[in-house]
């Protein structure tokens, strides 16, 4: 005889199975939901870290450019002129083989004036010809209208440099202390009185044959500064 009050095993098993399934389903659903929430939080955290990393890289790049700017200023002060007025980015200019004009992002508000020499550590760039409150126009040494008093480093003499064709410069030499040779360095002189003395301008690339009717000699110079790739320049006080 069956005992009164005892539930048959088959019934308890049948009841327990759905209950266990529901419990596992609920547990799995909860774990899945928590996993989704965790992944969402992780994605948000990754996005935040990526944003912070990008900002850090940008700040590092800014500091790198600032160091480069200060190094340029110090080098110009040491080797060319103590009268540094400002630095300025190159924001435009003429296009083509002969870069005769540059537009820079500094003007009268930054202390820039007409006839202010423009340079970089590699050498002379040109001179300011127009000034607005926030920008200026630079006539480069490659402009045929440019005139710069120059001399041959270590040899002396006086000459006038002007822009020529094909990214080159032409120097007409008024005096000749020693013969000019290919490879000689050309630098600014006191002639004209606008530029600091001793700033490198270029290297002699060709010495033209003398004109029998002229006492002056002419030679072709390759500029020491690649004007087409300039990003920033230094402005110094006129002499």
N, C-alpha and C positions, 0 to 999 in steps of 0.2 A: 504494500500500500504506500502511495506517495505521501510524503510529509506535507502537512497543511502549511501554507505560507511560504514555501520555498518556490522561487521562480525558476523555471526550467532554464538550463544553460543556454539552449538554443535561442531563447527569447532575450536573455541578457546580452548575449553576443551580438544578436541582431540590433539591439538598441545601442550597445556600446560602439559598434562600428561606425554608424553615422555620426555619433557624437565625437569620436576620435577624428574622423575626417573633417568635421566642422572645425575642430580645434586646430588641426594642422593647417587647414585652409586659412583660418583666421591668423595663425602665426605667420604663415607664408605671406599673406597679404600685408600684414604689419611690417614684416621684414622688407618686402618689396617697396612699400611706401617709404619706409625709413631710408632704403637705399636710394630711391629717387630723390628724396630730400637731401641726402648726403651728397649725391652727385651734383645736385643743383647748387648746394652750398660750396662744393669744391670748385665748380665752374665759375661761380661768382668770385671765389678767392683767387683762382687763377687769373681771371680777368683783371682783378685789382692789382695783382702782382705784376702782370704784363704792363699795365698802365704805369705803375711806379717805375718799372725797369726802363720803359721808353722815356719817361721823364728824366731818369738818371742819366741815360745815354745822351739825351739832348743837353742836359746841364754839363756833362763831361765835354761834349763837343764845343759848347759855348766857352768853357774855360780853356780848352785847347786853342781856340781861335784867339781868345784874349791874350794868352801867353805869346802866341805868334805875333800879335799886334805889338805887344810891349817889347818883344825881342827886336822887331823892326825899328821901333822908335829908338831903343838903346843903341842899335848898330848905326843908325843914321847920326845920332848925336855923337857917337864915338868917332866915326870915320869921316863924316861930311860936314855937319853943322850942329852946334849946340842949340840953335834957335828953332827947335821943332815947335810948330804952332798947333797942328792937329793931324790926325789920320782920317782917311776917308775911303769908303768903298767906291769902287768903279761901278757905276750904274748904267752906263751907256757910252756910245761913241760911234765914230765912223766905222764902216765895215769894208773889208777888202785887204789887199796886200799892204797898203800904206795906211797905218792908223794915225791919221793927222789930228783927230780930236777925241778927247775923252770927256765924259760927263761924270762928275764925282758927287757923292752924297754929302757934301759939306759946303756951307756958304758963309755969308756974313755973320750969321748967328754963332758960328763956330770960330770966328776970327779970321776967315779967309778974305784976302784982298787981291785985287788985280796986280799982276806982276809978281805974284808969289811963286817961287820955284817949287816944283813937284818932283819928288824923287822916291827911290826905294833903295834898300841896301845894295842891290846889284848895280845901280847907277842912276843917271839922270833920266827923268821922264819928260819934263817939259816945263811950261809956265802957265799960270792962270791968266786967262784973257777976259772972262766974263764971270760975274758973281751975282747970284740971287740970294735971298735969305737962307735957303736950305740946300742949294746945289751950285756947282760952278762948272765952267768949261775950261778944259786944259788943252792948249795947243802943244802937241808933242814935238819932240825933236825930229820926228819923221816928216813933219809938215814942210813943204818947200818954202813956206814963208817964215819958217823958224830961223833964228839967227842966234848962235851961241858962240861966245869967245872961248877958244880951246887952245891947248898946247899939247906937246908930246911929252908924256911922263919920262922924266930922266934925261930929256934932250933939250927942252926949252923951245923957244920960238913962239910965235903968235899966229893964230889963224881963225877963220870963221867957219862954223859948221852949219849946214842946212840940210833939209830933207832931200832925198834923191829917189829914184825909182827902185822897185823891188825890195822894199824894206831896208834899203841901204841909206847911208849918209855921205855927203860930199863935203870935204874940207878944202878951202882955199887958204894956202899958207902964205902969209905976208913976209915972214922972215924964216930963215933956215940956218939954225946954228949947227946942227948935225943932220946928215941925210936921213930921211924917213924911210923905214923899212916895213915890209909886211910883218905883222905881229906886234908892232909898237902899240902901246896903250895911249888913247886919247882922253884927256881930262879937261875939265873946265879951267879957264884962266881968269885973270882979272879984267880981260878985255870986255868991255860992255858994262861991267859992274853990277849985273843983276844976280849972278849965280855964285854960290859958295865956291871958293877955289879948291881944286883938287878932286872934284867929284868925277868918277869914271863915266865916260860917255860911250866908248866903244873901242874896237880893235881895228887897226889898219888891215884891210883886205887886199887893196891894190894901190900901187903908186903909179899914177899916169905919167907918160913921157912929158918932159918939160916942153913948153911952148917957147921956141927961140925968141919970140917977140915979147915974152912975159918974164918978169923976174919971179913971179909967184909960181908955186907948185901946187898941184891938186892931187888929192888921194881919196880913195873910197874907203869908208869905214862901216863895219857891221856893228850896230848898237849892242851894248852890253845887256840891255833890258828887252825882254820879249813883250812888247806892248800889247799884243793881241791876247795874252793870257793873264794880264794883270787883274787882280781882284781887289787890291787895296793899295793906297799910296800914302806917302808922308809929305806934308806941306811944311816948308821952313820959311822963316822970315827973310825977306829980300836983304841983300847985302847993302 
